[in-house]
């Protein structure tokens, strides 16, 4: 009997620590420690990517996650670029993928580095560049597009005038001129495959002011990625958005916004109305004081 009791006490004593152990939270897995050689190689590969990186123009800040796997011979066998913050912009992701391709071959992976392939992963932020805006309104505008294709462009110009008038502003926005030489803003069509593009909405185009701040070029794409012609409504919406760049507006996800990537009834949201109103106050000029060209109003004074 005494032997039986001793065995029972022993079993209870063993059970207590086992139960306590079962209730302990599992330990977090130990993070692999990179060797100095491997870390140095990854930094070298990232720096070579940055040497070949050509940032695209974006309407709003975008943050990407860049990943590529380098095999022993320095060639990339796997690539993945994805947006982790901000609206997905295909031109941004493509620019990162192109930079990886231009960086090949990377240096061969050192024999002391295991395994035989090295995975490089890092975040990449693309900051939206502020677009210079006109010194004065109205802006001398030339439409370098065949007459039979101007209807959606003229419609967009009229829409902008209506948006401003609806907010109590009578400042004329655009005045048409008959040549490029007389124009501050030139609207044209382009087949450049490298223009910013958003497939889901049929957006393709860009708006750039030259380095001397004398002329802005609004380029409209007319086909989707597969080569199919964009509809008149798509070209109208794209023109609206690109004209908005001249007012310093950035894109937004608001469905009814002029600068939205998914527009239905284009309008200005309250913040955009404020930005445009402030701009027009600063850029109202008399005929005697009119000054052509553009100015970066975000630059320190």
Beta strands, then each sheet from edge to edge (+ up, - down):
strand 1: 62-70
strand 2: 76-85
strand 3: 118-126
strand 4: 133-134
strand 5: 139-144
strand 6: 174-176
strand 7: 185-190
strand 8: 197-198
strand 9: 203-209
strand 10: 216-221
strand 11: 294-295
sheet 1: 2+ 1- 3+
sheet 2: 4+ 11-
sheet 3: 6+ 5+ 7+ 10+ 9- 8+
end
